[in-house]
Amino acid sequence: MGLLLALLLGTALTGCAYEYDDGFASGTATAPAPGLSDAALPRDPTYNQPVTGAELDSWVAQVLPGAEGQVFHSNYGTLAAAEEREENTANLPEGSYALTLACRSPRRVSFSISHDDIELVDLNLRCGTSRVNVVYLPADVVLHIKVEAKEGANFAYRVSRI
């Protein structure tokens, strides 16, 4: 009986074969695969270069679109290489706030937002993106905002209540 079972299994398994096509057919010529084409256009090399005047205003309108809540503080501008800019907001009422940050530079730009000795945001932002941080503030807080660039840059930020 064992011999009969082995013979049946052996016969059934001999009909199974695995073939692997590695793309190298021997003796047959195949046409080369068509080259892939990327429909995306190459990125403009000046895309992250700082701008001035109307171009700066247009960029700010794009990266800081209309806010849902009440805007308490907003600023934008241009920094030279190794320049640092600091300023304070007015006293802010208690509530939740969106801190929106953006930059335009070939290198990262550092943003630091704090009140008293509490660091709320300490960020080296990769330019070409916007970042929104949500924080809850007690009444009568004054935010200290510092922006620093190692290379020429545009910056923009907004403090709005949500």
N, C-alpha and C positions, 0 to 999 in steps of 0.2 A: 504494500500500500504506500509506504514512504517513497519508494522508487517511482511509482506512478505519479504521486503528487509533485515530486521534483521534476519529472519529465514534463508535466503539464505547465508548471511555472516557468521552466526554462524555455518552452516553446512560446508561451505567451509573451515573455519579456524580450525575446529575440526580435519581435516585430517593432519594438520601441527603439528609436534612435534619436539622438540629439544632434542637430547640426547648428553650428555657430558660424554666422557670417561676420567676419571681421573686416569686411570691405576690401580684402585683398584676394580677388578671384584669380586663380592661377590660369594663365593661358587666355584670358578674355580681356579685351580692352574696354575700359569704361570711360565715359566722358567725364571731364572734371566737373566737380560740383560748382554751380554758379556762385560767384562771390556775394557775400552779404553786403547789403547797402543800408546804412543807417539814415533814416529819413530826417533825423534831427539835424539841424544846422549846428555847426561848431559855435561854441560860446564866444561872444564878442569879448576880445581881450581887454577892452576899456570898461567893461560892465561894472567892475568894482572900483574904478578910479574915482576919486572925489570930484565933485562938480560944484559949480557956483551959479549964482543968479537964478534965472528962471528954471534951469535944470535942477537946481537944488530944491526949489519950491515944488516942482513936479514930483521929485523923488519923495519928499516928505509927505505929500498928499497920497502917494501910493503906499508907503510903509506905515503911515499913521492915519488910516481911513477914519471916517466919522465914528465917534465913540457913542456907546449906548447910554452911558451915565453922564454925570456932570464932570467936566474937565476942570481940575483945580490948578494944574501946572503943566506946561508944555514948553519945550525948547528944542532947537536944532541949530546946527552950524557946521563949521569946518575947523578941524584941528590940524596944526602942523605936526611934523614928526617930533616925538617926545614931548608934546604939549599936553597939559592937564587943565581941565576946566572944572570948577567947583561952584555950586550954588545951593541955596536953601529955598524950600517952599515956604509959603505962609503957614500959619497954624491951620491944621486940617481937622475937620470934625470927625467924630467917631464913625467907623464904618468899614466896609470892605472896599478895597481899591485894586484897580488893575494898573500895574506898572509896565508900560509898553516900551521896549527898547529896540533900536535898530541902528545899523551902521553900514557904511559904504567905504570900503578900503581893501587893498590887496592882503592886508593882515588883519588879525583880530583886534577888537577894541575892548578895553576894560571899562565896565560899568560897576559902580559901587553905590548902593543906596542904604542909608542908615538913619537911625534916630537915636539920640543919646549915645550909648555905647553898644547898641544892638544893630548888628549887621543884617539887613533884610535881603539884600542882593549883593553878591560878589561874583561877577560873571565876566569871563573873557569871551565875548560874543564873536562867532564866526560871521563875518559880514556877508550880506546877501540874504540874510534871514531876519525875521523879527521875532522877538521873544516877549511873552506876556507872563508876568508873575502876579499872582493874586495874594494880597496880604490883608489882614485885619488890623486896624489901628485904633488905639484908644483916642479919646478926645484931646485936642490941642497938641497934636504931635507936629513937629517941624522935621521934614525929611531933609537930609544932607545928601546931595547927588554929586558924584564925582565921575568924570569921563576922562579917559586917558588913551592916547594912541601912540604906538611906537613908530608908525609911518603916517603920512598924511591921510586924513579920513574925514568923512561926514558922519555926523551922529544925529540922532533924533530920539526923544523920549517924551512920554506923556504920563501924568498921574491923574487917573480918572476914578470917580466913585462908581461902584456898581451896585 
